[in-house]
Amino acid sequence: MICTSCKKTEAVVFIKHIVNNQVSQAALCSSCAAKAHVPLNPVNPMAVFLQLAAKAGAPRARVPAAARCPGCGTTWTDFRETGRLGCARCYDHFAALLRPLIPRVHAGAYVHRGKSPRIPPPAD
Amino acid sequence: MNLQGMLRCRMGWVQAEGPSHDVVLASRVRLARNLATAQFPGRAKAAALKAVREQVFAAARQTCLKGAAYLELDKLDAVDLRFLAERHLISPALAGQPGLGGAVVDPRECLNLMINEEDHLRLFALTPGLDLRRAARAAGGLEDELSRGLDFAFRRDWGYLTACPTNLGTGMRASVLVHLVGLGLGGYINKLLESLPRAGLITRGLYGEGTKVMGDCFQISNATGLGRTEDELAAAVESAVGVLVQREQEARRKLAAGPGRARLEDTVYRAIGALTGARLLSFEESCHHLSALRLGLSLGWEVPGDFGTVNELMIMTQSAHLVMLAGKPLVGDDQAVLRASVVRRRLAGK
């Protein structure tokens, strides 16, 4: 594939941006990547995640790709195309598909260790 | 142009104070949150987005942000929106498609909220220099106050839930804006930036995701937010950036002491010549020359201005800022003329 910037040389790094549900892609040769300070082995969690998500729609998934989240109607296919979930309930609905992917995007981490929402004091 | 009054605000985070301010312009901690019972912004309908904005505004009015400016982005024009993005108060993406977004901006612009971009709420705390732990405490404190009035989407295993799963967990992005002119001139910058992902860090341009590097300034932040506490994340980024700061300071000293000193002086003083004498300046050109001026300042050379002035000029010379200052659209060379005039006057101490 030819570099989308100079349109002369073969591309060696591929970037996918998703902003406000608009997907844009670029393919850069090593020289244009260097000029734009894009590493030749970029760690772009979203790009990795989408590649893995595409593979995760495989036959063994417990949730069919077309099944809709009851909270917002998002499907797994929608997520693969936009990289975005639709509501908090998507995390419950697609948990089986998300569970193997999350550690691979978060450098092996699979459980939250940070703060939690304030627990209100018991009513008197 | 409804926000012209903000031109008079002194942005607390660009002041040249804080640790390592010769290399680190500012530290910023962002927390991403969503309301538990509303669809995320990419899916929600207009009425729901308006309701989210109202809920967040109402909760914010009960916190330390009660005296802040509350902005409904659909009521602002394109210049106002670009102005907010130029001050890093909203993202360029939200400025381009404001929808039913909102912003809450405190008078010193060190604690801010952005509403209905990718997530319902992004909360930002900024501090001058390298001080991510202080920014993290400020962000955490504001988040505690907001959570009294807002029910955030959360799972015990995956933490705070975000529209994009890459922001799961703490929802925290700890980032610094660094000036790496020495490493750039020394030819080390690409190798260094390529090594950052191994430390779990990502590099972006001046305005964040998908933006260009200008004036040798980079945003460096943690790549992921799950699996570590907020303190651990801030400390990890601060520690890695601390090493980067030392390398940059070393590179500057080496350049100034080595055989290339005359060329370096020429670069710096030509830049000053352009900044103090040019009648036309593009934004890219002014960023480039201000970068050289910052280098001269950090080496203790006799140059005009100071770090705070240079930091402010990087903000004030952007296009929407200049349109606001002029109070009218700028056509042809007007913008370049006004930019050059603003730079000359500020560096002359006016």
Chai-1 contact restraints between the chains, C-beta under 6 A:
chainA,res_idxA,chainB,res_idxB,connection_type,confidence,min_distance_angstrom,max_distance_angstrom,comment,restraint_id
A,H17,B,G210,contact,1.0,0.0,6.0,A-B,restraint_1
A,V19,B,A93,contact,1.0,0.0,6.0,A-B,restraint_2
A,N20,B,A93,contact,1.0,0.0,6.0,A-B,restraint_3
A,N20,B,Q97,contact,1.0,0.0,6.0,A-B,restraint_4
A,N21,B,G42,contact,1.0,0.0,6.0,A-B,restraint_5
A,A34,B,N190,contact,1.0,0.0,6.0,A-B,restraint_6
A,H37,B,V213,contact,1.0,0.0,6.0,A-B,restraint_7
A,P39,B,E194,contact,1.0,0.0,6.0,A-B,restraint_8
A,V43,B,P197,contact,1.0,0.0,6.0,A-B,restraint_9
A,P45,B,T166,contact,1.0,0.0,6.0,A-B,restraint_10
A,P45,B,A223,contact,1.0,0.0,6.0,A-B,restraint_11
A,M46,B,T166,contact,1.0,0.0,6.0,A-B,restraint_12
A,C72,B,Q39,contact,1.0,0.0,6.0,A-B,restraint_13
A,C72,B,R43,contact,1.0,0.0,6.0,A-B,restraint_14
A,G83,B,C164,contact,1.0,0.0,6.0,A-B,restraint_15
A,R84,B,G42,contact,1.0,0.0,6.0,A-B,restraint_16
A,R84,B,A163,contact,1.0,0.0,6.0,A-B,restraint_17
A,R84,B,C164,contact,1.0,0.0,6.0,A-B,restraint_18
A,L85,B,A163,contact,1.0,0.0,6.0,A-B,restraint_19
A,G86,B,Q39,contact,1.0,0.0,6.0,A-B,restraint_20
A,G86,B,F40,contact,1.0,0.0,6.0,A-B,restraint_21
A,G86,B,R43,contact,1.0,0.0,6.0,A-B,restraint_22
A,C87,B,Q39,contact,1.0,0.0,6.0,A-B,restraint_23
A,C87,B,F40,contact,1.0,0.0,6.0,A-B,restraint_24
A,A88,B,A36,contact,1.0,0.0,6.0,A-B,restraint_25
A,A88,B,A153,contact,1.0,0.0,6.0,A-B,restraint_26
A,A88,B,L161,contact,1.0,0.0,6.0,A-B,restraint_27
A,Y91,B,L161,contact,1.0,0.0,6.0,A-B,restraint_28
A,V105,B,T166,contact,1.0,0.0,6.0,A-B,restraint_29
A,H106,B,T224,contact,1.0,0.0,6.0,A-B,restraint_30
A,H106,B,L226,contact,1.0,0.0,6.0,A-B,restraint_31
A,H106,B,G227,contact,1.0,0.0,6.0,A-B,restraint_32
A,A107,B,T224,contact,1.0,0.0,6.0,A-B,restraint_33
A,A109,B,L226,contact,1.0,0.0,6.0,A-B,restraint_34
A,A109,B,G227,contact,1.0,0.0,6.0,A-B,restraint_35
A,V111,B,D157,contact,1.0,0.0,6.0,A-B,restraint_36
A,H112,B,W158,contact,1.0,0.0,6.0,A-B,restraint_37
A,H112,B,G159,contact,1.0,0.0,6.0,A-B,restraint_38
A,H112,B,G169,contact,1.0,0.0,6.0,A-B,restraint_39
A,R113,B,T229,contact,1.0,0.0,6.0,A-B,restraint_40
A,G114,B,T170,contact,1.0,0.0,6.0,A-B,restraint_41
A,G114,B,T229,contact,1.0,0.0,6.0,A-B,restraint_42
A,G114,B,E230,contact,1.0,0.0,6.0,A-B,restraint_43
A,P117,B,S147,contact,1.0,0.0,6.0,A-B,restraint_44
A,P117,B,F152,contact,1.0,0.0,6.0,A-B,restraint_45
A,P117,B,F154,contact,1.0,0.0,6.0,A-B,restraint_46
A,R118,B,S147,contact,1.0,0.0,6.0,A-B,restraint_47
